[in-house]
Amino acid sequence: MGRAGEFQRLQCRQRRHPGVLRLLLLQRAQLFVLRLRRHHAADDPREDRHAAGSRAGIFHGDLPAFRLHQPEGLAPPGAAPVTSAPHAHLGSGAVALGVAAGFVAALASAVAYFISRHHTSRGGSSPRLLVIAHAMMGAACLPVAWLLWPAGLPAARAWIAPLLGASCSYLAGQAVVFAALARADTSRVAPLLGLKIAMLACIVSFLPGEPLDLRQWLAVGLSIVAAVMLQRGGGMRRAAVGFTLAACVAFAVADLFIVALIDGLQRTAAEAAVPLGRIHAGFLAMLVTYAVCGGTALCGLVLAPSLRRSTRDDWIAGARYAATWLLGMAGLYICFGIVGVVFGNIVQSTRGLFSIVIGASLAHAGWHGLETHVDRRTLIRRLFAAALMTAAIALYVIDIA
């Protein structure tokens, strides 16, 4: 039977049984997710037994996070330890695709911040851009979440409470990032967001569980050195620095909530006897988080008079930001699925380097309203500092042992 005949048969079955087409689409989508997970060792079913793994392996990058490490001592007797390098089993073409997707994610997030900076530099409203962009992203993510939602997975407090916490802390972080971008160059703000590992380290050091090791505290020290180098020479207002640091705190809190959300989804699925791997759970966490953020933003558009007075430029900038940010999301998850979460987070952290290069190019082209022109020595110092921040993040997330 050809494709046309198969489609007619599906339409007939859909008229007789309204849920058949949705189930078939859900099966196709789940099959795609399973293919992404095939070589991802973090999706090993054994991981579900060890939800109390290392907190030190959490990294978010302002995006949904995964637990990166499983302590080797927790593996079942005789079982191979979980690895975070699934690309060891892949061909060079697949690895290249994963790395390229990670760089697309880093570039897209940097470009999204420039879109915000460009909008506010022309007199646009940061709050309106925030709510419009997230309302659009929520509208895009909600149907995909419905399509990929596992049949039989119930609503439960185990994942709803972390979902609300992740959504609130993420939106708070994005709001203060937008406020910082309205007061400082993107090439100054984006690299400083790497200080989130310092905030995360301070938070988890006060929580019960496995403490951070010397390697991770060394990474925190390197990130602080990089931040000092980025700030050397001044030029960034104190308010912008304060907003950026507040964003780092908010995103660090969002890290913890999102890992709890992924754990809660998997725990609820296990109790309901519904198969749900780590990558699938992480992708669902991303979708439902943006759906909730979109619903919150939509309420803001309806209820707040100042937000209702949006202009055509606000909607255009919001659409550009939403499309660019979601492109980065897609690239990041493709990278996670192919080459692993650890390497994916390291690649994604290069957005600081991208923002400096893009900013220097814009300043050279005469876009001084977006970026301040700097001399060659300052540019080289900032590039070195951004590279040092990426190295600090790599040191933080890679378990050398």
Secondary structure, 3 states (H helix, E strand, C coil): CCHHHHHHHHHHHHHHCCCHHHHHHHHHHHHHHHHHHCCCHHHCHHHHHCCCCCHHHEECCCCCCEECCCCHHHCCCCCCCCCCCHHHHCCHHHHHHHHHHHHHHHHHHHHHHHHHHHHHHCCCCHHHHHHHHHHHHHHHHHHHHHHHCCCCCCCCHHHHHHHHHHHHHHHHHHHHHHHHHCCCCHHHHHHHHHHHHHHHHHHHHCCCCCCCCHHHHHHHHHHHHHHHHHHCCCCCCHHHHHHHHHHHHHHHHHHHHHHHHHHHHHHHHHHCCCCCCHHHHHHHHHHHHHHHHHHHHHHHHHHCHHHHCCCHHHHHHHHHHHHHHHHHHHHHHHHHHHHCHHHHHHHHCCHHHHHHHHHHHHHHCCCCCCCCCCCHHHHHHHHHHHHHHHHHHHHHHCCCC
